[in-house]
Amino acid sequence: MSREGDPNGASRAPLRAVFFDFDDTLAETTLADRVAYRECAIRMETVYGLSKKRQDEVIAAYKRRLAERPWNDEFAHVWTHRERLWAEAFGDDDRGLVMRHDVNSTFRDCRLEQLRLNSSVCGGIEKLRAKNVHVVIITNGHHVVQREKLAACGIYEVVKLENILVGGEEVLAGRDEKPEASIFHEACKRVDVAPDEVMHVGDSWTADMVGAQNAGLRWRVWVSQRPDDEKCESEQELSSSKRAKKVDAVPRVENIKEFFELLDEWLDEDGTLPASNNLLKTRSRSER
């Protein structure tokens, strides 16, 4: 984008790093989950003879338990913990001990097989590197599960190991995951940049957009196909917390491919960007 496209000659600032969320930003995790759960249902039917109704009940029960207890305070291995959640979901079924191991393994293996980076990710990251822009990934979740997913989709081939921060590892080290500012500041230290030289891109309004703003990152881009009322629900939840503060408007894109295309428009030849409000104006012009 040329300088004359910057409304009113607004000031610009250097972009030295882009921080990315992983799940449903760089990789289509929800899609992989959906396929894996469908494979679990097929397994329940073909091997154990469970009805469609029973399959749906078990999967729904497992999802509820996983949402309530994603981590095990007793430090059991994460997949052992999740196998126990499947056992609870199967309830009184005498075959529960066998089925829980089978279905747990089916879900894990199928999801890893399905997980892929968006086709535009590798090329987009290479373009950033060519412009001397650092790339960091910040992802929440259990460290074992996240590291498995990161390896399965080949992200280590395009992003340095030391530039990938996993929330679960931060928690084990006595720190915090997103949306707390500390994990964003740790990312800044890893690549020796200041928060006001960084753009963060992610799909979670609270963890990514609010977290990055509270950490002082200059630019934020929201990757979402969801209706605005989901953002409003997140804002309402946040308003009752200690982190409550006014949240600035941010550009929204539907997928990471669209982000990389727009970044080419936003980023000047000298590696600078306009202020975030001007990114919004650029976005609206691109939609016309």
N, C-alpha and C positions, 0 to 999 in steps of 0.2 A: 504494500500500500504506500502511496506517495504521501509526502507531508501535506500537500494541498488538500488531501482528503480528510485531514484532521480538523474538525470544526473549530473555527475561531483561533486557529494557530495554537491550540492548547499544548502545554508542555508535554514532553515525552520522557521516558525513563528506560534504562537498559534492562533487557530481559536476560538474566544469567542462568536461570534454571527453571525447568518445568517439573513439578511434582505430580505424579499420577496415582490415583486410586487404582486398584487392580480389578476386583470383582465387579462385573457389569460396567466397567469403564474400558479397560484394555481387553478383557476376556468376557465372553458371554456365559457367565456362570449360571445365571438363572435358567437359561436354555439347557445347559448341561445337566443341571439338577432335575429339570422336568423330564428329560430323556431317561435319567438314571432311576427316578421314581417309577416311570412307566415300565422299565425293565424289571424292577422289583415286583411290580404288580403281576407282570407276565410270569415271573418265577413262582410267585405264590399260587397262581392258577394252575400252571402246567405241572409243577412238581408236587404241590401240596393240596391242590384241589379247592382252594379258597374261592368263594363266590366274589363277584364284583363288589357287592356291598361290603363284604368282610375285608377285601383288599383296601377299599377306600377308608374304612374305619381304622385299620391298622396304620396306614400311612399317615392319616390325619392325627392319630394319637402320638405317633412317633414325632411328627413335626412340632406338636405342642410341647412335648417333653424336651425336644432339642432347643426350642426357643427359650424355655424356662431354665434349662440346665446345659448350656453349650459346653461348659467347662466343669471339670471334676475337682472339687476341693481336696480330694484324697490323693490327687496326683496319679490316678490310674492312667494307663496309656489311653489316649483319646479314642482310639477305635475300640478298645475294650469297654470304655465308658459308653460309647454309642451303641455297642452291641447290647449292653444292659438296657438301654432305652428301648431298643427294638423288643427285647424280652418283655418289658413292661407293656409295650403296645400290643403284643400278642396276647397278653393276659393269661387266662387259665388254660389255654390250648396246650395239651400234653406234648405237642411237637415243638413247643416254643424254643427249647434249648437248641434244637437243630436248626430251626428256621431262622432264629436271630443271627446265627453266624453266617448262614447262607445269604440272607438278604442284606446284611451289613456289608459283606464282601462284594456282593453284586452291585450295591450302590456305589461303593468306593471305586471299584474297578471301572464301572461303566462311566462314571462322571469324569474320571481322569482320561479315559479314552476319548470322550466327547469334547473336552475342554480345548479350545483353540483361541489364539490371539485373533482379534479382528484383523482382516487382511491388510489394513492400512497402517498397522502399528509399526512394523519393522521399518518400512520406508519413511514414515513420519519421524521416528526416533533418529534415523540416520541423517535426515535433513537438519534436525536440531543440533546434532553433534557437529555437522559440517559448519554450522554457524557458531560453534563454541558455546552452545547452550547445554548445561548439565541436565541429565535426566535422572530422576529419583522416583522410586515406587514406594508408597506408604499404604499398607494394607492391614486392616484389622482382622482378628480371628486367631484361632489356635495355631501355634507355630508349626506343629507337625502337619496339620491339614493344609495350611497356607503354603508351606514349603513344597509339599507334594504337588499342589496345583501349579505353583510357579514353575516347577521343573517339568511337569507334564506338557505345558504349553510352550516350552522352549524360551522362556523370557530371559534365562541366564545367558543366552547367546547374544542378546542385544542390550542388556543392562547389567552393569557390574554388580557382583554379589554384595559388595559393601554399600552399594547405593540402593539396596532394597531393605526397607524397614518393615518388620512384621509386628503388629500390635501385641501379639501374645508374647513375643520375646521381650518387648519393652516392659510388659507387666511382670514377667519373671525377674527382670532386672530391677524391679521396684519403681519403675516409671509408669507412664500411662499410654494408652492408645488413643486414637481419635475419638472425640473431638478436642481432647486436651491440647494445649499449645505446645507442651514439652516435646511431643513426637515430631511436630513440624520444625521446631527449633533444632532438634537433633539432626533432622534431615539437612537443615541449613549448614550445620557444622560439618557434616560429611563432605559437602562439596564447596565449603568455604564461601558462602554467599550470605548476604543480608536478607531478611524477610521481604524488604521492599524491592528486591530484585527477582522475586519468585512469582510464578503463576502456578496455581493448583487446579487440577482437573479431576472431578469425581462425580459419582451419581447420587451420593447421600447428601440431602440438604443439611442435616444436622452435623454429621461427622465430617463432611468435606467442606461445604460452603461456610457454615457457621464456624467450624473449627479453624479453617484457614484464615477467616477474617479475624477471629480472636487472637490468632498467632501473629497477626500483622502482615500477612502475605498480601502483596499489592493487588494481584489479579486473581480472580476465581472464575471458573467456567463450569457450569452445571450440565452434566450429561444425563438427560432424562426424557423419556417419552410419556411420563406419567402426567396426569392432570394436575393443575395447580393446587387443587384442594389437598393433595398429599403433602405438598410443601407447607400449606397452611396448618395442617395437623402437626407437623414437626415444629413449626414456629410456636404453636400454642403449647406444646409440650415443653419447649425450651423456655417459654415465658415464665414458667413456674420454677425454674431452676436458678442456681446461683450464676449461671453463665449468661443469663438474660441480658441482651442489649440489642439496640436497633441493628437489623441485618440489612446491609446494602443490597440493592438490586444487582443481579449478575447476568451475563449472557447465558442463554440456554441452547444447547445443541442436542439433537436426537441420538447421535452416536459419535464415536471417536473419529470416524472418517470425516464427518462434517467439521469436527473441531480442527483437524489438521488442514483442511481446505481453507477454513476461515483464518487460521493462524498465518497462512501465507499472505492473506490480505492485510491483517493487522500489523505484522512485523515488517518494519522498515529495513532498508538495505544496511543501515548502520546498527541493526540489532536492537532498536528501541520500539516501544509500544506507547500509545496514548494511555491516559488514565482510564480506569475501568468504565466510567460513565460513557466515555467516548467509544469504548468497545461496543457498548450497547447500541450507540448510534450507527456504528459501522455494521453491526448485525442487522439492524432494521433496514438499512439500505440494501444489504445483500438479499433480503427476502423479497424485495419488490420486483 
